[in-house]
Structures are given as C-alpha cells and as structure tokens.
Amino acid sequence: MLVATTRRVSLIRSLGRASRHGSYIGLVTRVRPTFKLDQIDSRGRIRHLAQTTSTSKLAKYSSNAYLEFRFSTDPVMASLKPPQLPPTWQHTVEDIERLTTEALAKDKKISDDIVQLPEDQLGFDNLALANTEATFDIAIEPLSFYQNVSTDKAIRDVSTKSEERARKYANQESMREDLYKVKVTAAANLRKTGAWDALSAEQKRLVDKMLLDGKRAGLGVESKEEREKLKRLKDDLSDACLKFTQNFNEENGRISFTREQLDGVPEDVISGYTQRTEGDNVLYEVTFRTPDIFPVFKYANDPKTREAAQQAFDDRLANNVGYLDTALRLRRQIAEILQYDSWADYITEVKMVKSAANAKKFLDGLKAHLDPLGTQERATLLGLKKEVHTKRGLPIDDNLYIWDYRHAHLEIYSSLYYDRLYVERNLDLDDSLVKEYFPVSVVVPAILDIYQNLLGVKFVEITGDARDVWHPEVQQFAVWEMDAKDESGFIGYCYLDLFPREGKYSHAAVWGLLPGYELPEGKRHHPLTAMVANLAKPTPERPALMRHDDVTTFFHEMGHVFHGLLSRTRYSRFHGTAVARDFVEAPSQMLENWCWEPEVLKKMSSHYKTQEPLSDDLIAKIIKSRYVNVGLFYLRQLFFANFDLAVHNNSLDVNTDYTKLWNELREKISLVQGSEDKPGQGTFGHIVGGYDAGYYGYTYSLVFAADMYATVFKKAPLDPALGRLYRDKILFVGGSRDDMDSLKDFLGREPDPKAFINEIERDGNGDAARASNL
C-alpha cells in the first residue's frame, strides 16, 4: 500500500493538494548474510545476544528478538560518499513544533512575494518558484512521519499535529485567489509571448495540472461566501481523516483465549502470545496485529474461537465510525459546492477511469465474470465444512461465514481456514511447512538481491556513527547505481522498519518522504523512501519466519519503493509514484508474479534448519495453489470497492447506516455471512488514506499488471535487459507523462485485458478454464 502524504503542488507553485505516495528497494550480492539477534530488555534497550552466519546454529530464539541484516559490498562502493546528507531523526517535541512553524512561515513568504511580482514578469523562467513545493515537502514530510513509527506518544501526537497544521495551511493556500490569478496570468503570458512552444512536455504538463488544481480547489466558485465555506469544510475534513488515522495507528486492543480455544493454532505462534492468569485459567492475549490474529483465523479449529476473533477484529476501531461519517458528509458537501455530481466523480476525474460511472461499470463487468466462479467455490467449501463439522460433532448449516473464509490482506492474496484446508487436502500443501523455508534473515536480502540485479542498483548499509534512524531496529541504506564510481551514481536513501511494536503503523506500507527533482544549479535532489512492515518476530524455538503471502506482500511493497527511488523527473510534482491512483498499484502487482516463478522461489527460500531451498514438488504445489478460490478472493475485493464507491455516491441517503451497509454488501458480494453487525468500516484505512472513491483501482490496475507481466517479463523474469526496459519506460518517467502513454511505450501496443481474464478464469489446479473479454 502507498501512503498519501501532505504534498503541495507548484507551477509557479502549488495551490492545491497533490497526493504523493511511497515506495521500496533493491540491494547487494547473493551471499548468505550475517545477522545479529538482539533482545530488548525491560527498559526497552537492545541487548546483544548472539551473532552467527546460520540460523541452524542458534539453539533458541527469543520471542522479543529482532533480526538486523548486514549486507556485504565491495570496498569501492562502500567508500563512495553520497552528495546529499540524509535527514536527522533525533527531533524533540519542541523541534517538531518549531520546524513546522518555520516551514509554514517560509512557504507563506514565498507566496506573498510571488503575488507582488509585476504581471509581465510572470512566466516559467524561475525554477526556484516551480520547486517551492519540494522545499515545503522536504521540511514537513519527515516531521509528520513520526506519528507512524515513534515509540514516544508525545512525539506521535506532535507529529500528527504537524500534519494537521500543514494540511490546513495547504487548504488555505489552495484557496488564495491572488495566487490563482498569478498562475492564470503566467500561463497566458507563456502563450502570448510564444514561450509555450519552447517548453518541454513535462513543463507543459506542469502548467496544465496547476491550472486544473485551481479549478478543483474551488477557485472557480463565484460566491465568496461559498469559497469561505469550502475552506472550513476542507479543514474539518482534514481533521476527521487525521483522527481516523491516529486511532488506526494507536489501536492496541486484544482478545484472550484459553489453550483449548486455540486448538489448531501452531505452537510457534502460541509461544509468542503474552500469557496471564485469570482464576484457574491461563489465558493467551492475542493482539489485532497481523502476525498474532491471522493465525487464529487460519488455524483455530473451534468456529466459536474464530467467530469471537472476527467480531472483535471488526469492532476494534468502532471509535472511527463517527469520524468516517463526518468525512463522508463533508466530502458530499464539498463536491456539491464544486458542482460535481458526487465526491466519486470529483475523485475519478483525474484518474485513468475518468468517471465514477466508468469505475462502477468496470466493477459490475468483473463481478459478472466472478459470480459463477465464486458460487461454485463457495459450494465446494461448504461441502468441506459439512464434512469437518460432521467429523467433529459440530452443528451443521448451509452458511459459509466470514470466519470460515476470509482473506488476510486487502491487497495481497491470502487464504484462511477452509481455504487452507482445501489446499492441504487437494494439493497436499501445508502452509506451516512452507513457512519454514522462508526465514526473514534469508528472504529479505534475497529479494533485495533479485531487485538489485534486475534493475541495476546496489545498496550500501549505513552503520556506526553515520547511522541516524528513528528506532534501533531500523536499517538505513544509501542506494547507488550498480556501476557507480563517484557521487554521480547516487540514487537516494532507503529505510527498512520491519518488525511490530506498540504505537507503530500496523500493516505494510511505503512512504516517499523526500522527492527527487532537478535543482536550479543543474544538480539533483535525491529521493528517500521508507518501508514500514510488521513481519513475524522470532520465538524461543524458531527464527522469524514468513508465510508465502508475506513474501508476496514484501515483493509488492518493494515495487513501490523502486518507483520512488528510480524515477528521474524534472519536477517533484511528477516524481515516482505521482501517477494516477488507479495505475499506481500496477507495477507492484506485476512484480508479485515473481513470487510464483520456480527460479525465483528457489533463490529466496532456505529451510531454517537444513538451509535447503524449496523442492520442485513443493514449488509446483505452491504455484497450483495460486488460483484456488480466486473467484471468492476477487469478490471480496469487489466488496471493498463497491462499498467505497457507494458511500461516495450521492445516491445514498445522508442518514445511511454505514455499518448496516458494510455488512449487507459484504454478504451480498463476498458470498459469506456474518452474525451480529460490527462496524468494519472503521478499520477501512484506505478510505481516508488517499484511496477514497479509488479502491476499485486495485482490481482496475490488475488488468494492466497482468498484461505487463505476460507481455514483457514472463519469458525471462530475471533478465536485466527487461528490467532496464521497465526502469526506463515506467519508473524513470514517473507521472511526467500520461500513464497510458507509458503503458503503450512499455508494451509496444495498447493494453489488453486478455491476460487478466485468463488469470481469474482458471480452475483450482492452475489450468486455464475459459477466456472472454471485460
């Protein structure tokens, strides 16, 4: 997932809000890495335990330990000095408050100076003005990032406040008529003087986008009273979204079970749960973090345990319901003032899909393909459920419940209870066994090595006194061209924050904290990306292990990182993942395919005891499992997408009960039942995180992703020549040209949905079933 940040836009300068995103990475040589196993003591300090070159040499693994990977590089690469220093991460509460104030004041002065310029001096010859957005971002983004990763609540709170102040300031600036007039006048001057014809395609795109920003910000609204109302509504919307996100990050709930209730859950998972005594019972506390709660959904044999876990999981952010209701009401009002039919129409205007009606048409067309598949798969799983319930003496009904079948992630394919049993029985594939081949200490460097060789980059870890990070577990890298000989080969910085802790963002996402762009003197400002994840921790018996779907998620997020690192645009506005939201996931979705290729699976697997890679037989079973119950999986995706479009479409009554709608749509579209309605919409972080009226993009972009992989990479997924093509045609250009033009340039033709249709219309053995057209 990409995270939209507080970016501003520019021409002469940005007046609206531009969604920006994050990204991931690529690394060094194919060597079994040395790693350290550190234990956090009772005061939160890291205490060294052991260092070894092989996990098999460790007799025991601390459940509170974290792995820190060390990557070897050649001496020449290690001696290179980056031309740009990384930011510091030692800010205090007072620092964040002061620096935010200074950044806002500095930006405000630039705006005030711009509007004083004579009209005949307004043009496109002042690059400093065009890049004031970048200067603002560089100051603000790291400060607002702390709310997602700091262990200090005071820092998280002031970081949230910093983002709130920046958002409100951006809203105010976006509504300044004098600044909008400057943009309009500058654009007119360019055409009047003939300077327009001398502009590059990227410069012209920048001018056009800025003028559109003014319209979308509301500067075309004639009534001053309505414009003032619009400002207030935007500020209120920003507040509601920030409070929703803050609750999401701060959530620290848990549910307790006895050992009997956890029957079926793997011992290595249970050993990681905190225990407490209540009377004569020993209870295991299960947090709602992915490594804790999803094994309960996937393995717990007692349906009452899974139901209790599911109900608690859906209810964990009930305190977000009011904030979401407020956000939806405000978006409706804003769309009305801006004279759009709905917020969904406002959002999709600048997407590849172009309108809410087109997005709904796409979803309905895809649902027509998926319904027969999903219905057949549901019947198969119900038959399996009846067999299991009969054997265990459990009540039997004709319902498939959400706790019987659900997916662990919104973006990545991941199956749970009966889906798992189906795979184990029909493919003889044990997910717990597969996990043993994916130690974090092997998978992370192996994946980074694959990306390094494919895209021609190298990572140099920053250590010792030069290392500056926000938490001891974080790793910091300087990223270079593979053949770098001097500072001209520097690409940017990347940070990895991989393990869970209290107060940290609870899923996997990437932040593009600093943009890349051209500086006035001809040099470049280099990007910085940060990956935040929550991989499973080691236990006393085993090192940290990854499920195959964890590996796929990691590969996906890395795609965002590279999009942010390897883009090379002139202006920060178009850097990296600043593409249409319904295209931005396509590169990462394409890259997920590597996790199903035999050659790649061999490279990134190593059994934690024997160091043997996955066998050919296991690999074949993993690949066959990819399309098992794919209809139900995508129907669940369509549930999220349809809820998102529905609540942003003015066809709903203003007093709609969104909890009821959430549960009704889930049952109708996903083909699974619930019990008592719970406010699952309070957990739907995408809806306030830049994917509002845009969740359809996850499936929409899959059409492009499947075509990109089948057409270019399928024949040789590790070929560096194809990696260079991808880097040049997709990553390099960022959002500096229309996304469809980038796609056609990469594919050599118009995109075709056939590859995606062939994927979803396969049977459980991975064989093509039938093909048609969307």
Secondary structure, DSSP 8 states (H G I E B T S, - for coil): -B-----B--SS---SB------------S---EEEEEEE-TTS-EEEEEEES-GGG-S---TTEEEEEE----HHHHH---SS--------HHHHHHHHHHHHHHHHHHHHHHTTS-GGG-SS--HHHHTHHHHHHHHHHHHHHGGGT-S-HHHHHHHHHHHHHHHHHHHHHHT-HHHHHHHHHHHHHHHHHTGGGGS-HHHHHHHHHHHHHHHHHTTT---HHHHHHHHHHHHHHHHHHHHHHHHHHH---EEEEETTTTTTS-HHHHTTSEEEEETTEEEEEEESSHHHHHHHHHH---HHHHHHHHHHHHHTTGGGHHHHHHHHHHHHHHHHHTT-S-HHHHHHTTSSS-SHHHHHHHHHHHHHHHHHHHHHHHHHHHHHHHHHHHHHT----S--BTTTS--S-SSS----HHHHHHHHHHH---HHHHHTT-BHHHHHHHHHHHHHHHHTEEEEE--GGG---SSTT-EEEEEEETT--SGGGEEEEEEEE-S--TTS--S-EEEEEE--EE-TTS-EE--EEEEE-------SSS--B--HHHHHHHHHHHHHHHHHHS---SSGGGSTT-S-TTTTTHHHHHHGGGGG-HHHHHHT---TTT-----HHHHHHHHHHTTTTHHHHHHHHHHHHHHHHHHTSTTS-TT--HHHHHHHHHHHHH--B-SS---GGGG-GGGGTT-TTTTTHHHHHHHHHHHHIIIIITT-TT-HHHHHHHIIIIITTTTSS-HHHHHHHHHSS---THHHHHHHTB-TTS-B------
